[in-house]
Amino acid sequence: MIAVSGGKDSHYQVHVMKEEMGMNPLLVTVEDMFPMTEAGKHNIRNISERFGCDIISLKPSIEAIKKSMRYCFERYGKPTYLIDRYIYSYPLWMAKNFNIPLLVYGENVGNEYSSEEESPSAKNQINNGVASGITKDELIHYAGIDKRQLIYFDAPELDGVEPIYLSYFIKWNSYQNYLYAKNNGFHDLTHEWDRTMNVDNHDQVDSRIYWIHPWMKYPKFGHTFATDYCSRMIRYGMMTREEALEKIKREKELDPVVVREFCEFLGYKEWEFWRIVDKFYNRDLFKWEGEEWILQD
């Protein structure tokens, strides 16, 4: 069984297991319930058609998603917390329910995006910073979510289930994965959406609203996904540091389309959205000058 999205890395992951290893994976995915891009709609269908795989998809309660997003955004600046939690917990439940002993994730995000040591085991993935720190009881008591809507929140006991990272066993290069996926029907955002805060058009292409989550690293830490992407390109030997510094100048510019869809989905006025974001600017990194936050040297 494989935990997937319809993304470029998932296309390559399924290729390795199905066509190189001769396995017959069952694909498991979690939908964020946001309006999808045309590329996102195409890619999740393409991965099934191209490789002949079945897909089990969790469509969480939209009511629960909206309640958790408002609470986690306003309190922690982490609007997609519940969705990210399900991405890690739901495949574990499906592996257990179907008595499937092997659960395969693509890359170890702790290693791919930071300095965490590479490991073959994904057992501790659910405890990383993306999907930990906010308890189920907190969402029930403070976000007002019915506990019956959170049955997949906690991970099950993993007796007989071994979750692993494929990236530990094969060389992982997200850009090469993109080239492979593109040659096998994957669509990027060319001619659909030129994102102002990105330096690529092929990472995280499924929906626009989700992009609030990675962008929120900017007010908190002074960088966002553009820096993550360029850092990987430097690591792969595909970009110099000087080239990267020039590219990441765009990353502070949160795309207005993302803001508009986010506010429409949750019922915020756009000025309310920006007042909430203001709370999370790190005063050690930013200074309010004129009418905007300026990142200090």
Backbone as CSV, one residue per row, in Angstrom:
resi,resn,N_x,N_y,N_z,CA_x,CA_y,CA_z,C_x,C_y,C_z
1,MET,0.838,-1.188,0.000,0.000,0.000,0.000,0.878,1.244,0.000
2,ILE,0.434,2.278,-0.710,1.182,3.528,-0.816,0.283,4.687,-0.396
3,ALA,0.840,5.591,0.426,0.151,6.842,0.739,0.532,7.854,-0.320
4,VAL,-0.457,8.412,-1.043,-0.147,9.257,-2.203,-0.991,10.517,-2.235
5,SER,-0.528,11.466,-3.014,-1.357,12.518,-3.586,-1.313,12.231,-5.089
6,GLY,-1.677,13.189,-5.899,-1.518,12.983,-7.337,-0.254,13.631,-7.858
7,GLY,0.663,13.971,-6.943,1.805,14.778,-7.301,2.884,14.055,-8.069
8,LYS,3.907,14.801,-8.456,5.002,14.284,-9.264,5.751,13.167,-8.547
9,ASP,6.011,13.341,-7.231,6.732,12.319,-6.490,5.916,11.037,-6.384
10,SER,4.597,11.175,-6.248,3.739,9.997,-6.174,3.748,9.221,-7.486
11,HIS,3.773,9.937,-8.617,3.858,9.254,-9.910,5.124,8.397,-9.968
12,TYR,6.237,8.978,-9.544,7.492,8.223,-9.585,7.480,7.080,-8.577
13,GLN,6.919,7.328,-7.409,6.840,6.312,-6.363,6.050,5.091,-6.840
14,VAL,4.905,5.326,-7.450,4.084,4.225,-7.939,4.806,3.486,-9.065
15,HIS,5.483,4.225,-9.929,6.262,3.606,-11.006,7.294,2.625,-10.443
16,VAL,8.034,3.060,-9.432,9.071,2.200,-8.853,8.466,0.919,-8.308
17,MET,7.391,1.040,-7.543,6.814,-0.144,-6.898,6.087,-1.042,-7.882
18,LYS,5.377,-0.446,-8.831,4.574,-1.255,-9.753,5.409,-1.823,-10.897
19,GLU,6.226,-0.960,-11.523,6.887,-1.370,-12.757,8.304,-1.877,-12.543
20,GLU,8.989,-1.431,-11.498,10.346,-1.903,-11.255,10.392,-3.041,-10.239
21,MET,9.483,-2.999,-9.250,9.499,-4.033,-8.213,8.433,-5.101,-8.422
22,GLY,7.534,-4.876,-9.374,6.527,-5.881,-9.679,5.457,-6.022,-8.609
23,MET,5.230,-4.989,-7.814,4.224,-5.030,-6.758,2.890,-4.522,-7.290
24,ASN,1.829,-4.734,-6.537,0.496,-4.273,-6.925,-0.058,-3.393,-5.816
25,PRO,0.401,-2.138,-5.747,0.045,-1.292,-4.604,-1.399,-0.798,-4.636
26,LEU,-1.972,-0.689,-3.448,-3.231,0.005,-3.241,-2.886,1.423,-2.806
27,LEU,-3.449,2.424,-3.479,-3.116,3.819,-3.186,-4.133,4.412,-2.210
28,VAL,-3.628,5.173,-1.249,-4.482,5.806,-0.242,-4.174,7.293,-0.218
29,THR,-5.209,8.122,-0.281,-5.003,9.568,-0.301,-6.009,10.265,0.585
30,VAL,-5.679,11.480,1.006,-6.570,12.308,1.815,-6.835,13.595,1.049
31,GLU,-8.103,13.918,0.833,-8.456,15.139,0.119,-8.586,16.295,1.107
32,ASP,-8.162,17.482,0.691,-8.268,18.627,1.589,-9.622,19.324,1.488
33,MET,-10.442,18.921,0.533,-11.796,19.441,0.329,-11.818,20.883,-0.165
34,PHE,-10.684,21.373,-0.672,-10.619,22.708,-1.247,-10.942,22.637,-2.739
35,PRO,-11.323,23.755,-3.350,-11.449,23.763,-4.812,-10.122,23.359,-5.450
36,MET,-10.178,22.423,-6.378,-8.958,21.905,-6.983,-8.606,22.658,-8.251
37,THR,-7.314,22.692,-8.549,-6.868,23.188,-9.842,-7.210,22.151,-10.902
38,GLU,-7.204,22.564,-12.155,-7.443,21.611,-13.240,-6.321,20.570,-13.271
39,ALA,-5.099,21.013,-12.980,-3.977,20.071,-12.928,-4.196,19.044,-11.837
40,GLY,-4.661,19.485,-10.664,-4.897,18.562,-9.563,-5.945,17.521,-9.897
41,LYS,-7.034,17.952,-10.524,-8.084,17.009,-10.930,-7.529,15.975,-11.897
42,HIS,-6.744,16.442,-12.840,-6.181,15.534,-13.842,-5.208,14.543,-13.223
43,ASN,-4.336,15.017,-12.339,-3.224,14.187,-11.879,-3.663,13.016,-11.014
44,ILE,-4.667,13.225,-10.158,-5.104,12.116,-9.313,-5.773,11.034,-10.163
45,ARG,-6.427,11.436,-11.246,-7.006,10.461,-12.166,-5.908,9.790,-12.998
46,ASN,-4.928,10.590,-13.421,-3.861,10.070,-14.274,-3.046,8.985,-13.584
47,ILE,-2.781,9.176,-12.285,-1.935,8.210,-11.579,-2.611,6.847,-11.505
48,SER,-3.948,6.840,-11.457,-4.685,5.577,-11.458,-4.741,4.959,-12.847
49,GLU,-5.017,5.800,-13.857,-5.131,5.291,-15.224,-3.783,4.838,-15.764
50,ARG,-2.730,5.624,-15.524,-1.417,5.312,-16.086,-0.845,4.021,-15.512
51,PHE,-1.052,3.789,-14.211,-0.413,2.643,-13.564,-1.389,1.527,-13.192
52,GLY,-2.672,1.721,-13.468,-3.646,0.664,-13.216,-3.821,0.336,-11.745
53,CYS,-3.874,1.369,-10.901,-3.975,1.157,-9.457,-5.326,1.619,-8.924
54,ASP,-5.804,0.922,-7.892,-6.992,1.363,-7.174,-6.599,2.442,-6.163
55,ILE,-7.534,3.377,-5.906,-7.286,4.452,-4.953,-8.414,4.499,-3.930
56,ILE,-8.046,4.518,-2.656,-8.996,4.794,-1.572,-8.764,6.225,-1.127
57,SER,-9.828,7.023,-1.119,-9.690,8.445,-0.809,-10.559,8.798,0.390
58,LEU,-9.974,9.502,1.368,-10.729,10.022,2.495,-11.187,11.440,2.170
59,LYS,-12.493,11.655,2.250,-13.075,12.990,2.097,-13.563,13.419,3.480
60,PRO,-12.736,14.143,4.234,-13.125,14.510,5.599,-14.343,15.432,5.618
61,SER,-15.014,15.461,6.762,-16.147,16.361,6.955,-15.722,17.801,6.692
62,ILE,-16.408,18.467,5.769,-16.079,19.860,5.471,-16.348,20.742,6.686
63,GLU,-17.392,20.415,7.447,-17.673,21.158,8.668,-16.488,21.084,9.627
64,ALA,-15.968,19.877,9.836,-14.828,19.705,10.745,-13.586,20.403,10.205
65,ILE,-13.370,20.317,8.896,-12.212,20.968,8.283,-12.273,22.480,8.508
66,LYS,-13.439,23.081,8.282,-13.566,24.532,8.432,-13.384,24.957,9.884
67,LYS,-13.963,24.216,10.814,-13.816,24.560,12.231,-12.357,24.465,12.668
68,SER,-11.692,23.391,12.254,-10.291,23.218,12.645,-9.412,24.273,11.997
69,MET,-9.707,24.629,10.730,-8.900,25.623,10.038,-8.992,26.985,10.712
70,ARG,-10.187,27.388,11.058,-10.356,28.700,11.695,-9.637,28.727,13.040
71,TYR,-9.830,27.682,13.843,-9.208,27.658,15.163,-7.683,27.598,15.062
72,CYS,-7.172,26.682,14.262,-5.717,26.491,14.180,-5.033,27.664,13.496
73,PHE,-5.714,28.310,12.553,-5.153,29.495,11.904,-5.075,30.661,12.886
74,GLU,-6.159,30.917,13.589,-6.206,32.063,14.488,-5.335,31.867,15.724
75,ARG,-5.225,30.626,16.202,-4.461,30.375,17.431,-2.991,30.081,17.144
76,TYR,-2.704,29.337,16.080,-1.343,28.866,15.837,-0.756,29.268,14.485
77,GLY,-1.567,29.816,13.598,-1.068,30.081,12.257,-0.814,28.812,11.466
78,LYS,-1.585,27.745,11.761,-1.426,26.440,11.095,-2.790,25.983,10.563
79,PRO,-3.295,26.625,9.515,-4.674,26.365,9.088,-4.955,24.956,8.599
80,THR,-3.983,24.262,8.053,-4.244,22.937,7.470,-3.843,21.800,8.412
81,TYR,-3.766,22.087,9.706,-3.263,21.104,10.664,-4.029,19.782,10.605
82,LEU,-5.355,19.820,10.628,-6.131,18.577,10.658,-5.923,17.762,9.381
83,ILE,-5.859,18.449,8.244,-5.618,17.752,6.976,-4.254,17.077,6.996
84,ASP,-3.233,17.801,7.451,-1.887,17.232,7.509,-1.830,16.051,8.478
85,ARG,-2.556,16.160,9.568,-2.615,15.047,10.526,-3.204,13.812,9.857
86,TYR,-4.294,13.985,9.116,-4.926,12.852,8.438,-4.022,12.236,7.374
87,ILE,-3.223,13.068,6.717,-2.315,12.542,5.696,-1.371,11.503,6.299
88,TYR,-1.019,11.689,7.574,-0.131,10.745,8.246,-0.881,9.620,8.943
89,SER,-2.081,9.910,9.468,-2.783,8.903,10.271,-3.684,7.989,9.456
90,TYR,-4.369,8.534,8.448,-5.348,7.734,7.706,-4.736,6.528,6.988
91,PRO,-3.589,6.672,6.314,-2.995,5.476,5.695,-2.667,4.376,6.709
92,LEU,-2.305,4.760,7.926,-2.040,3.760,8.962,-3.299,2.979,9.292
93,TRP,-4.419,3.681,9.370,-5.692,3.006,9.640,-6.074,2.059,8.507
94,MET,-5.876,2.476,7.264,-6.238,1.619,6.135,-5.348,0.381,6.072
95,ALA,-4.058,0.561,6.360,-3.158,-0.601,6.386,-3.598,-1.593,7.449
96,LYS,-3.976,-1.069,8.600,-4.431,-1.941,9.681,-5.758,-2.621,9.332
97,ASN,-6.700,-1.840,8.801,-8.029,-2.389,8.496,-7.992,-3.440,7.403
98,PHE,-7.086,-3.279,6.437,-6.990,-4.237,5.329,-5.910,-5.297,5.569
99,ASN,-5.309,-5.247,6.747,-4.277,-6.226,7.112,-3.136,-6.236,6.098
100,ILE,-2.684,-5.025,5.727,-1.586,-4.862,4.781,-0.318,-4.558,5.572
101,PRO,0.706,-5.384,5.477,1.863,-5.237,6.369,2.833,-4.115,5.994
102,LEU,2.798,-3.655,4.729,3.791,-2.674,4.284,3.099,-1.405,3.809
103,LEU,3.443,-0.288,4.424,2.936,1.023,4.038,4.117,1.865,3.576
104,VAL,4.049,2.400,2.369,5.194,3.070,1.768,4.885,4.553,1.509
105,TYR,5.655,5.420,2.142,5.640,6.850,1.840,6.792,7.150,0.882
106,GLY,6.728,8.294,0.215,7.792,8.679,-0.707,9.013,9.175,0.033
107,GLU,9.087,10.498,0.225,10.248,11.063,0.877,10.000,11.291,2.365
108,ASN,11.075,11.294,3.123,11.054,11.699,4.526,11.111,13.222,4.534
109,VAL,9.990,13.880,4.853,9.955,15.338,4.753,10.935,15.998,5.720
110,GLY,11.182,15.355,6.862,12.144,15.904,7.807,13.544,15.951,7.242
111,ASN,13.865,14.990,6.368,15.173,14.961,5.728,15.188,15.797,4.452
112,GLU,14.094,15.750,3.701,14.030,16.453,2.425,14.029,17.967,2.602
113,TYR,13.362,18.441,3.666,13.217,19.884,3.852,14.035,20.437,5.007
114,SER,14.748,19.588,5.732,15.573,20.087,6.834,16.778,19.171,6.988
115,SER,17.301,19.085,8.201,18.537,18.335,8.414,18.309,17.043,9.198
116,GLU,17.057,16.602,9.298,16.785,15.367,10.023,17.494,14.192,9.357
117,GLU,18.040,13.301,10.162,18.768,12.150,9.631,17.821,11.230,8.866
118,GLU,18.270,10.753,7.725,17.463,9.843,6.922,17.270,8.533,7.659
119,SER,16.066,7.981,7.563,15.737,6.737,8.253,14.815,5.915,7.371
120,PRO,14.904,4.590,7.428,13.974,3.778,6.634,12.578,3.737,7.231
121,SER,12.445,3.921,8.538,11.161,3.765,9.217,10.390,5.071,9.259
122,ALA,9.093,4.999,8.938,8.210,6.161,9.009,7.283,6.081,10.222
123,LYS,7.615,5.239,11.183,6.732,5.061,12.342,6.553,6.345,13.134
124,ASN,7.569,7.181,13.167,7.508,8.385,13.984,7.077,9.612,13.190
125,GLN,6.687,9.412,11.939,6.361,10.543,11.076,5.220,11.388,11.652
126,ILE,4.248,10.746,12.274,3.076,11.459,12.766,3.424,12.413,13.901
127,ASN,4.623,12.278,14.458,5.042,13.146,15.556,5.896,14.323,15.105
128,ASN,6.051,14.491,13.783,6.858,15.632,13.348,6.074,16.933,13.525
129,GLY,6.717,18.049,13.335,6.114,19.331,13.657,4.897,19.694,12.829
130,VAL,4.746,19.080,11.654,3.609,19.399,10.791,2.306,18.881,11.392
131,ALA,2.352,17.695,11.989,1.117,17.021,12.415,1.077,16.716,13.898
132,SER,1.813,17.451,14.710,1.787,17.223,16.149,1.677,18.556,16.879
133,GLY,1.344,18.482,18.171,1.308,19.681,18.988,-0.085,20.183,19.321
134,ILE,-1.093,19.763,18.568,-2.477,20.136,18.840,-3.250,18.840,19.039
135,THR,-3.854,18.664,20.183,-4.492,17.394,20.516,-5.930,17.325,20.012
136,LYS,-6.436,16.107,19.977,-7.830,15.909,19.600,-8.767,16.589,20.596
137,ASP,-8.450,16.481,21.890,-9.291,17.113,22.913,-9.353,18.631,22.724
138,GLU,-8.246,19.224,22.319,-8.238,20.665,22.088,-9.180,21.039,20.947
139,LEU,-9.169,20.259,19.881,-10.050,20.548,18.752,-11.513,20.334,19.127
140,ILE,-11.771,19.364,19.993,-13.143,19.114,20.434,-13.645,20.253,21.319
141,HIS,-12.847,20.651,22.299,-13.294,21.623,23.293,-13.225,23.066,22.819
142,TYR,-12.225,23.400,21.993,-12.033,24.800,21.618,-12.438,25.109,20.176
143,ALA,-12.320,24.127,19.281,-12.759,24.349,17.904,-14.200,23.916,17.697
144,GLY,-14.742,23.167,18.662,-16.140,22.757,18.578,-16.407,21.630,17.606
145,ILE,-15.411,20.778,17.386,-15.577,19.658,16.463,-16.131,18.451,17.207
146,ASP,-17.122,17.796,16.647,-17.693,16.575,17.227,-16.629,15.476,17.203
147,LYS,-16.446,14.796,18.323,-15.412,13.771,18.394,-15.629,12.656,17.387
148,ARG,-16.887,12.455,16.955,-17.172,11.418,15.950,-16.604,11.785,14.584
149,GLN,-16.246,13.062,14.392,-15.637,13.498,13.136,-14.112,13.395,13.173
150,LEU,-13.571,12.867,14.275,-12.117,12.786,14.436,-11.659,11.346,14.695
151,ILE,-12.371,10.389,14.128,-12.058,8.988,14.434,-10.717,8.543,13.856
152,TYR,-10.212,9.262,12.839,-8.914,8.896,12.264,-7.784,9.790,12.771
153,PHE,-8.068,10.621,13.767,-7.078,11.583,14.240,-5.885,10.893,14.893
154,ASP,-6.145,9.977,15.804,-5.065,9.268,16.490,-4.622,8.070,15.667
155,ALA,-3.337,7.825,15.652,-2.813,6.670,14.915,-3.190,5.375,15.634
156,PRO,-3.472,4.314,14.889,-3.772,3.025,15.528,-2.494,2.350,16.004
157,GLU,-2.651,1.298,16.779,-1.509,0.469,17.121,-0.949,-0.140,15.838
158,LEU,0.369,-0.185,15.731,0.990,-0.603,14.474,1.458,-2.055,14.484
159,ASP,0.847,-2.884,15.276,1.206,-4.301,15.274,0.987,-4.878,13.880
160,GLY,2.044,-5.390,13.278,1.938,-6.028,11.967,1.991,-5.072,10.798
161,VAL,2.136,-3.756,11.038,2.217,-2.770,9.953,3.574,-2.081,10.017
162,GLU,4.297,-2.070,8.890,5.617,-1.444,8.838,5.590,-0.291,7.853
163,PRO,5.516,0.980,8.342,5.573,2.128,7.434,7.027,2.506,7.138
164,ILE,7.349,2.714,5.861,8.728,3.025,5.474,8.755,4.196,4.498
165,TYR,9.942,4.782,4.348,10.186,5.814,3.341,10.908,5.190,2.150
166,LEU,10.348,5.328,0.971,11.002,4.812,-0.228,12.309,5.542,-0.503
167,SER,12.377,6.823,-0.114,13.565,7.635,-0.393,14.812,7.125,0.325
168,TYR,14.635,6.289,1.342,15.791,5.729,2.036,16.488,4.677,1.165
169,PHE,15.723,4.023,0.291,16.228,2.876,-0.455,16.644,3.207,-1.884
170,ILE,16.159,4.316,-2.422,16.540,4.714,-3.776,16.936,6.188,-3.766
171,LYS,17.731,6.602,-4.735,18.136,7.995,-4.832,16.913,8.854,-5.112
172,TRP,16.716,9.905,-4.314,15.510,10.729,-4.410,15.870,12.124,-4.895
173,ASN,15.302,12.507,-6.016,15.516,13.829,-6.580,14.158,14.319,-7.078
174,SER,13.580,15.280,-6.377,12.214,15.691,-6.678,12.090,16.294,-8.078
175,TYR,13.152,16.925,-8.591,13.067,17.485,-9.932,13.113,16.385,-10.987
176,GLN,13.972,15.391,-10.791,13.989,14.259,-11.711,12.663,13.500,-11.656
177,ASN,12.062,13.422,-10.456,10.744,12.802,-10.331,9.714,13.564,-11.161
178,TYR,9.835,14.902,-11.163,8.926,15.723,-11.959,9.079,15.430,-13.451
179,LEU,10.311,15.335,-13.917,10.522,15.048,-15.334,9.937,13.696,-15.713
180,TYR,10.120,12.703,-14.831,9.533,11.385,-15.101,8.007,11.491,-15.150
181,ALA,7.434,12.162,-14.122,5.979,12.266,-14.044,5.412,12.987,-15.269
182,LYS,6.085,14.058,-15.703,5.612,14.826,-16.852,5.576,13.970,-18.111
183,ASN,6.539,13.091,-18.246,6.567,12.186,-19.405,5.535,11.072,-19.302
184,ASN,4.861,11.014,-18.138,3.846,9.976,-17.942,2.483,10.576,-17.605
185,GLY,2.231,11.770,-18.130,0.897,12.345,-18.071,0.647,13.349,-16.979
186,PHE,1.626,13.600,-16.110,1.450,14.574,-15.036,1.350,15.983,-15.619
187,HIS,0.408,16.788,-15.085,0.260,18.178,-15.509,0.787,19.111,-14.441
188,ASP,1.618,20.076,-14.836,2.002,21.144,-13.921,1.032,22.318,-14.127
189,LEU,1.385,23.491,-13.631,0.464,24.625,-13.689,0.704,25.553,-14.874
190,THR,1.494,25.108,-15.851,1.737,25.907,-17.042,0.411,26.307,-17.693
191,HIS,0.247,27.580,-17.983,-0.938,28.155,-18.622,-2.172,28.157,-17.719
192,GLU,-2.022,27.735,-16.445,-3.185,27.761,-15.544,-3.026,28.773,-14.418
193,TRP,-1.822,28.843,-13.824,-1.654,29.715,-12.659,-0.178,30.046,-12.474
194,ASP,0.154,31.323,-12.553,1.515,31.790,-12.305,1.576,32.299,-10.873
195,ARG,2.035,31.475,-9.953,2.000,31.792,-8.530,3.054,32.842,-8.178
196,THR,2.626,33.902,-7.505,3.552,34.990,-7.242,4.633,34.610,-6.237
197,MET,4.337,33.675,-5.306,5.303,33.407,-4.233,6.127,32.156,-4.495
198,ASN,6.092,31.640,-5.705,6.801,30.409,-6.024,7.832,30.607,-7.124
199,VAL,8.795,29.702,-7.158,9.807,29.734,-8.204,9.669,28.528,-9.131
200,ASP,8.621,27.740,-8.938,8.377,26.585,-9.805,6.881,26.491,-10.064
201,ASN,6.492,25.593,-10.959,5.069,25.419,-11.253,4.634,23.960,-11.149
202,HIS,5.430,23.129,-10.435,5.111,21.706,-10.408,5.040,21.097,-9.012
203,ASP,5.352,21.857,-7.962,5.226,21.358,-6.595,3.903,21.817,-5.992
204,GLN,3.217,20.903,-5.278,1.977,21.259,-4.588,1.004,21.972,-5.523
205,VAL,0.545,21.248,-6.548,-0.291,21.896,-7.561,-1.773,21.556,-7.415
206,ASP,-2.155,20.762,-6.413,-3.518,20.247,-6.335,-4.561,21.332,-6.066
207,SER,-4.259,22.253,-5.149,-5.227,23.284,-4.790,-4.492,24.568,-4.422
208,ARG,-5.236,25.665,-4.429,-4.627,26.959,-4.124,-4.685,27.280,-2.627
209,ILE,-5.786,26.956,-1.959,-5.969,27.329,-0.560,-4.878,26.745,0.325
210,TYR,-4.427,25.528,0.025,-3.429,24.875,0.872,-2.162,25.717,1.013
211,TRP,-1.915,26.606,0.047,-0.662,27.357,0.047,-0.544,28.363,1.182
212,ILE,-1.643,28.636,1.904,-1.528,29.460,3.104,-0.603,28.784,4.107
213,HIS,-0.683,27.458,4.205,0.117,26.711,5.189,1.620,26.892,4.981
214,PRO,2.198,26.562,3.818,3.646,26.760,3.685,4.062,28.227,3.702
215,TRP,3.166,29.142,3.239,3.552,30.550,3.250,3.648,31.105,4.666
216,MET,2.895,30.545,5.615,2.920,31.066,6.983,4.287,30.919,7.641
217,LYS,5.188,30.159,7.034,6.560,30.127,7.556,7.243,31.482,7.375
218,TYR,6.766,32.270,6.407,7.428,33.554,6.150,7.308,34.521,7.329
219,PRO,6.108,34.829,7.820,6.062,35.727,8.980,6.699,35.125,10.230
220,LYS,6.683,33.816,10.342,7.242,33.182,11.542,8.761,33.068,11.487
221,PHE,9.298,32.699,10.310,10.716,32.365,10.215,11.490,33.139,9.148
222,GLY,10.789,33.940,8.361,11.475,34.755,7.372,11.755,34.061,6.057
223,HIS,11.230,32.877,5.859,11.390,32.177,4.567,10.179,31.300,4.350
224,THR,10.015,30.821,3.136,8.874,29.959,2.850,9.267,28.923,1.795
225,PHE,8.309,28.442,1.008,8.561,27.291,0.148,9.580,27.580,-0.939
226,ALA,9.670,28.814,-1.383,10.658,29.146,-2.415,12.069,28.848,-1.923
227,THR,12.340,29.162,-0.650,13.642,28.841,-0.080,13.825,27.335,0.043
228,ASP,12.774,26.634,0.467,12.851,25.168,0.552,13.217,24.566,-0.810
229,TYR,12.506,25.032,-1.842,12.728,24.492,-3.186,14.148,24.787,-3.666
230,CYS,14.580,26.037,-3.529,15.914,26.403,-4.007,17.003,25.669,-3.225
231,SER,16.781,25.451,-1.941,17.763,24.716,-1.137,17.951,23.303,-1.679
232,ARG,16.834,22.671,-2.075,16.944,21.326,-2.664,17.678,21.373,-3.996
233,MET,17.398,22.391,-4.795,18.072,22.490,-6.085,19.581,22.683,-5.896
234,ILE,19.980,23.450,-4.873,21.399,23.606,-4.562,21.982,22.264,-4.142
235,ARG,21.248,21.536,-3.302,21.715,20.229,-2.840,21.885,19.258,-4.006
236,TYR,20.978,19.346,-4.996,21.068,18.461,-6.165,22.154,18.902,-7.146
237,GLY,22.766,20.067,-6.925,23.753,20.584,-7.849,23.150,21.225,-9.080
238,MET,21.870,21.648,-8.998,21.163,22.197,-10.147,21.002,23.714,-10.076
239,MET,21.512,24.343,-9.026,21.375,25.777,-8.849,22.491,26.252,-7.923
240,THR,23.002,27.448,-8.181,24.004,28.009,-7.276,23.298,28.807,-6.184
241,ARG,24.012,29.076,-5.109,23.439,29.864,-4.027,23.077,31.266,-4.514
242,GLU,23.896,31.837,-5.371,23.628,33.168,-5.890,22.342,33.188,-6.723
243,GLU,22.156,32.166,-7.536,20.923,32.064,-8.318,19.712,31.914,-7.410
244,ALA,19.872,31.134,-6.349,18.772,30.920,-5.412,18.378,32.218,-4.713
245,LEU,19.360,32.988,-4.273,19.070,34.236,-3.572,18.272,35.188,-4.449
246,GLU,18.556,35.188,-5.734,17.826,36.048,-6.652,16.374,35.582,-6.808
247,LYS,16.170,34.267,-6.857,14.834,33.722,-7.084,13.902,33.904,-5.892
248,ILE,14.443,33.773,-4.673,13.555,33.760,-3.507,13.046,35.142,-3.123
249,LYS,13.400,36.173,-3.878,12.882,37.505,-3.587,11.364,37.570,-3.727
250,ARG,10.780,36.629,-4.473,9.338,36.649,-4.711,8.540,36.076,-3.545
251,GLU,9.206,35.354,-2.647,8.460,34.493,-1.754,7.593,35.225,-0.734
252,LYS,7.843,36.477,-0.443,7.018,37.204,0.523,5.668,37.586,-0.059
253,GLU,5.520,37.501,-1.367,4.320,37.985,-2.051,3.255,36.892,-2.111
254,LEU,2.495,36.750,-1.034,1.418,35.759,-1.008,0.426,36.054,-2.122
255,ASP,0.166,35.048,-2.938,-0.660,35.238,-4.128,-2.068,35.684,-3.741
256,PRO,-2.584,36.762,-4.348,-3.932,37.247,-4.005,-5.035,36.241,-4.301
257,VAL,-4.835,35.367,-5.272,-5.825,34.327,-5.558,-5.940,33.366,-4.377
258,VAL,-4.798,33.046,-3.758,-4.794,32.166,-2.591,-5.567,32.811,-1.443
259,VAL,-5.294,34.088,-1.194,-5.981,34.802,-0.119,-7.481,34.840,-0.371
260,ARG,-7.862,35.149,-1.588,-9.285,35.267,-1.919,-10.015,33.938,-1.726
261,GLU,-9.456,32.841,-2.223,-10.117,31.544,-2.078,-10.151,31.087,-0.626
262,PHE,-9.074,31.347,0.119,-9.020,30.995,1.533,-10.126,31.725,2.300
263,CYS,-10.264,33.011,2.061,-11.275,33.799,2.755,-12.690,33.377,2.356
264,GLU,-12.906,33.091,1.102,-14.222,32.631,0.651,-14.580,31.292,1.286
265,PHE,-13.613,30.401,1.410,-13.861,29.076,1.964,-14.233,29.156,3.445
266,LEU,-13.575,30.056,4.196,-13.765,30.121,5.645,-14.650,31.279,6.103
267,GLY,-15.043,32.159,5.182,-15.935,33.249,5.544,-15.256,34.443,6.171
268,TYR,-13.957,34.632,5.913,-13.249,35.814,6.405,-13.398,36.979,5.424
269,LYS,-13.353,38.186,5.953,-13.063,39.347,5.125,-11.546,39.370,4.932
270,GLU,-11.096,39.902,3.797,-9.650,39.883,3.548,-8.888,40.700,4.577
271,TRP,-9.460,41.800,5.076,-8.773,42.581,6.103,-8.681,41.786,7.409
272,GLU,-9.682,40.913,7.677,-9.613,40.059,8.862,-8.473,39.064,8.728
273,PHE,-8.324,38.517,7.541,-7.231,37.577,7.283,-5.885,38.214,7.599
274,TRP,-5.656,39.441,7.096,-4.351,40.078,7.288,-4.122,40.492,8.744
275,ARG,-5.194,40.815,9.473,-5.032,41.125,10.898,-4.593,39.887,11.676
276,ILE,-5.093,38.727,11.277,-4.676,37.480,11.922,-3.221,37.192,11.588
277,VAL,-2.847,37.333,10.329,-1.464,37.082,9.922,-0.510,38.004,10.667
278,ASP,-0.909,39.253,10.874,-0.043,40.224,11.566,0.418,39.708,12.924
279,LYS,-0.421,38.936,13.603,-0.081,38.450,14.942,1.129,37.530,14.930
280,PHE,1.399,36.909,13.785,2.429,35.879,13.731,3.776,36.377,13.204
281,TYR,3.868,37.654,12.869,5.158,38.168,12.427,6.147,38.168,13.592
282,ASN,7.288,37.578,13.327,8.346,37.459,14.328,9.049,38.806,14.475
283,ARG,8.872,39.426,15.642,9.432,40.764,15.848,10.949,40.761,15.918
284,ASP,11.564,39.597,16.079,13.026,39.525,16.024,13.538,39.566,14.586
285,LEU,12.663,39.278,13.632,13.057,39.226,12.224,12.477,40.363,11.401
286,PHE,11.297,40.860,11.808,10.586,41.847,11.004,10.380,43.140,11.780
287,LYS,10.287,44.219,11.015,9.983,45.519,11.592,8.884,46.163,10.757
288,TRP,7.899,46.745,11.453,6.810,47.430,10.755,7.294,48.798,10.295
289,GLU,7.305,48.977,8.990,7.773,50.244,8.427,6.743,50.739,7.426
290,GLY,6.216,51.925,7.690,5.206,52.472,6.803,3.926,51.656,6.895
291,GLU,3.628,50.888,5.856,2.416,50.089,5.822,2.694,48.605,5.590
292,GLU,3.911,48.165,5.910,4.216,46.761,5.684,5.314,46.279,6.621
293,TRP,5.390,44.948,6.750,6.436,44.318,7.532,7.667,44.152,6.663
294,ILE,8.819,44.601,7.164,10.064,44.525,6.420,10.990,43.527,7.101
295,LEU,11.462,42.539,6.335,12.418,41.558,6.849,13.773,42.240,7.015
296,GLN,14.328,42.197,8.217,15.590,42.864,8.506,16.765,42.019,8.023
297,ASP,17.848,42.664,7.666,19.050,41.953,7.219,19.638,41.178,8.396
